[in-house]
Amino acid sequence: MRDKCCNTKRHKKRDSAEQKALLVRLKKIEGQVRGIQKMVENDAYCPDILIQVSAIISALNSFNKSLLSCHIHSCVAEDIKSGKDEAIDELCSVLQKLMK
């Protein structure tokens, strides 16, 4: 089961459903960023741009929550079951960075 989780090369093989869901979210965010670029090019009103930036930040936070949940349920859980408690320290470190 280790090949489906984080290994020493820091890779994770995702199943096709998980990968597709993550990529769909990222493509939507990419489209939102392109929309903001057009707004700037078209001299859109600053508050309108700021609202769209806020929407992107929210979408990225949602993406992070989804990815973090997958990570905890797969990589962290498998490491703990295998006796690799350093996964807890790594998770704590990641959470500290995310909560800045």
C-alpha angles and dihedrals in degrees: 000000000000093000090067092057142055111302134182091281088058096241131130126201106220123201114247095255094053092045093048093049092050093047092049090054092048093048090052090051090048089054091050091052091050088051090055090049089056091047090055091046089051093048094245118187112276097237090052090054092046091054090053091048088052089053090053092050089051091049091050091049089051090049090051092050091051094047092045091052091052090047093052094045094048117020100027095041092049092048092050091048088051091052095253099137092170085083087074091056090048091050091050090050092050092048091051090053092047093050096056 
